[in-house]
Amino acid sequence: MTIPDPWMHRAGWASDAVHVADARQFVTQHLTEHELPREVDVLRLVVSELATNAVMHAATPFTVSLGRLDGTLTLSVRDLSFDHPQGPARPRSTTLRGRGLHIVDVLSSAWGVTAERDGKTVWAEFNLPERHLA
């Protein structure tokens, strides 16, 4: 079995809700380019949640990174806020907000927050099925 070469893509945007769609397109483009179309829906949903959090709560420019190393995809969103997200609380069925990190937690194999000297990075990992390792 041959393990594909690692890769990483990164792009940044201003803190504006219109750029959440740009982040989704970024993920779609690179997963498709790397022949991972089955992963698009899940990672688009997760980047939507993380980018929306960056825009709504951090209110700073944000950077999205998407990479593959061996059998793992890593998606991260970096912003310039030191406030760590709260969650993933299980949202009540009557609330319209607060589901984002719960969704990230359910869909990813692992996720977390890394403090940076000038902000934070929220990351999520996704284990690829064996069919993507050849």
C-alpha positions as CSV (number, residue, x, y, z in Angstrom):
1,M,0.0,0.0,0.0
2,T,1.3,3.4,-1.0
3,I,0.6,6.4,1.2
4,P,0.0,9.6,-0.7
5,D,2.3,12.6,-0.4
6,P,1.2,15.1,2.3
7,W,-0.2,18.4,1.2
8,M,-1.4,21.7,2.8
9,H,-3.4,24.6,1.5
10,R,-4.1,27.9,3.3
11,A,-6.2,31.0,2.6
12,G,-7.3,34.0,4.6
13,W,-10.2,36.4,4.7
14,A,-11.5,39.5,6.4
15,S,-14.0,39.1,9.2
16,D,-17.2,39.2,7.2
17,A,-19.9,36.7,7.0
18,V,-19.7,36.6,3.2
19,H,-16.3,34.9,3.5
20,V,-17.8,31.8,5.2
21,A,-19.0,30.8,1.7
22,D,-15.5,31.4,0.4
23,A,-14.1,29.1,3.0
24,R,-16.6,26.4,1.9
25,Q,-15.5,26.9,-1.7
26,F,-11.9,26.6,-0.7
27,V,-12.5,23.3,1.0
28,T,-14.5,22.0,-1.9
29,Q,-11.9,23.0,-4.5
30,H,-9.0,21.4,-2.7
31,L,-10.7,18.2,-1.7
32,T,-11.9,17.8,-5.3
33,E,-8.4,18.6,-6.6
34,H,-6.9,15.9,-4.4
35,E,-9.6,13.3,-5.4
36,L,-11.4,13.3,-2.1
37,P,-15.0,14.3,-3.2
38,R,-16.6,11.9,-0.6
39,E,-15.2,14.1,2.1
40,V,-16.5,17.4,0.8
41,D,-19.9,17.5,2.5
42,V,-18.6,16.8,6.0
43,L,-15.7,19.2,5.8
44,R,-17.8,21.9,4.2
45,L,-20.1,21.7,7.2
46,V,-17.3,21.8,9.7
47,V,-15.5,24.7,8.0
48,S,-18.8,26.6,7.9
49,E,-19.2,26.2,11.7
50,L,-15.6,27.1,12.5
51,A,-15.4,30.1,10.1
52,T,-18.8,31.4,11.3
53,N,-17.5,31.2,14.9
54,A,-14.4,33.2,13.8
55,V,-16.5,35.9,12.2
56,M,-19.2,36.1,14.9
57,H,-17.1,35.7,18.1
58,A,-13.6,36.6,17.2
59,A,-14.5,39.4,14.7
60,T,-11.0,39.3,13.3
61,P,-9.5,38.2,10.0
62,F,-9.3,34.4,9.8
63,T,-7.3,31.8,8.0
64,V,-8.4,28.4,6.9
65,S,-5.9,25.6,6.5
66,L,-6.6,22.2,5.0
67,G,-4.1,19.4,4.8
68,R,-3.5,15.7,4.5
69,L,-0.8,13.7,6.3
70,D,-1.0,10.0,5.8
71,G,-4.6,8.9,6.5
72,T,-5.7,12.1,8.2
73,L,-7.2,15.3,6.9
74,T,-6.8,18.3,9.2
75,L,-8.9,21.4,8.9
76,S,-8.1,24.5,11.0
77,V,-9.4,28.0,11.4
78,R,-7.1,30.5,12.9
79,D,-8.2,33.9,14.2
80,L,-6.7,36.7,16.3
81,S,-8.9,36.3,19.4
82,F,-7.6,34.8,22.6
83,D,-11.1,33.7,23.7
84,H,-11.5,30.0,23.4
85,P,-14.8,28.6,22.2
86,Q,-17.2,27.2,24.7
87,G,-18.4,23.7,23.9
88,P,-19.3,21.3,22.7
89,A,-22.4,21.5,24.9
90,R,-25.3,19.4,23.8
91,P,-27.7,22.0,22.6
92,R,-31.3,22.0,23.7
93,S,-33.8,21.2,21.0
94,T,-35.4,24.6,21.4
95,T,-32.3,26.7,20.8
96,L,-31.4,28.0,17.4
97,R,-27.7,28.6,18.2
98,G,-24.9,26.8,20.0
99,R,-24.8,23.7,17.9
100,G,-21.5,24.4,16.0
101,L,-18.9,22.8,18.2
102,H,-21.3,19.9,18.9
103,I,-21.5,19.3,15.2
104,V,-17.7,19.5,14.9
105,D,-17.3,17.0,17.8
106,V,-19.7,14.5,16.2
107,L,-18.3,14.7,12.7
108,S,-14.6,14.8,13.4
109,S,-12.3,12.1,14.8
110,A,-10.7,14.7,17.1
111,W,-10.8,18.5,17.5
112,G,-9.3,21.1,19.8
113,V,-8.0,24.6,20.3
114,T,-4.4,25.6,20.2
115,A,-3.4,28.9,21.8
116,E,-1.1,31.1,19.5
117,R,0.9,34.1,20.5
118,D,-1.5,36.3,18.7
119,G,-4.8,34.4,18.8
120,K,-5.9,30.8,18.5
121,T,-6.4,27.9,16.1
122,V,-9.4,25.7,16.2
123,W,-8.7,22.4,14.4
124,A,-10.5,19.2,13.5
125,E,-9.1,15.9,12.2
126,F,-10.8,13.4,10.0
127,N,-9.6,9.8,9.5
128,L,-9.8,8.8,5.9
129,P,-11.2,5.4,5.0
130,E,-8.6,2.9,3.7
131,R,-9.7,3.3,0.1
132,H,-8.0,6.7,0.2
133,L,-4.6,5.4,1.3
134,A,-3.7,3.6,-1.8
